[in-house]
Amino acid sequence: MNQTTATMTTIGDYFSLAYDPSSREFDNVFHQDCTIQWLRDGQFESFTTEEYRSLIYGRPSPSSLNAPRDEAILSISNISENLSAATVRVRIGKTAFIDHLVLRAVDGKWLITSKASYVAHVFQ
């Protein structure tokens, strides 16, 4: 599998995890030392991987709420043979996010090692 395909596969797993956390293993998507940061209502928030895992598994999933699924890969850049960056759009319930992801090949497996996002739109 080439680097772009591997990156896209991990991003697809990320989308599935966001929509239905029971569909994917968190540790198969996010590196244990991933940094997660975002701006919400002008406030900067930063999460450890464990805090983010608790958030994902602790909320009602968009799937369980029959929320629309809307996601897209906006761009992918292969920076080196073990490093890629991607910008994606993902909707979680009534909130659409733009996420900037850094992905690395760690021990032969592509994982998200950094996630920075912002709220792009809130649906009524």
NORKA-V820555 format. One record per backbone hydrogen bond with DSSP energy under -1.0 kcal/mol. NH is the residue of the N-H (numbers start at 1). CO is the residue of the C=O. Records with the same first field share a line. If there is no record, write none. Layout:
NH = CO ; CO
This chain:
6 = 2
7 = 3
8 = 4
9 = 5
10 = 6
11 = 7
12 = 8
13 = 9
14 = 10
15 = 11
16 = 12
17 = 13
18 = 14
19 = 15
20 = 16
23 = 20
28 = 25
29 = 26
30 = 26
31 = 112
34 = 31
35 = 113
36 = 47
37 = 115
38 = 45
39 = 117
40 = 43
43 = 40
45 = 38
47 = 36
52 = 48
53 = 49
54 = 50
55 = 51
56 = 52
57 = 53
58 = 54
59 = 55
63 = 19
65 = 61
66 = 63
67 = 62
72 = 89
74 = 87
75 = 87
77 = 85
79 = 83
80 = 83
83 = 80
84 = 103
85 = 77
86 = 101
87 = 75
88 = 99
89 = 72
90 = 97
91 = 70
92 = 95
95 = 92
96 = 121
97 = 90
98 = 118
99 = 88
100 = 116
101 = 86
102 = 114
103 = 84
104 = 111
105 = 82
106 = 109
109 = 106
111 = 104
112 = 29
113 = 102
114 = 102
115 = 35
116 = 100
117 = 37
118 = 98
119 = 39
120 = 96
121 = 96
123 = 94
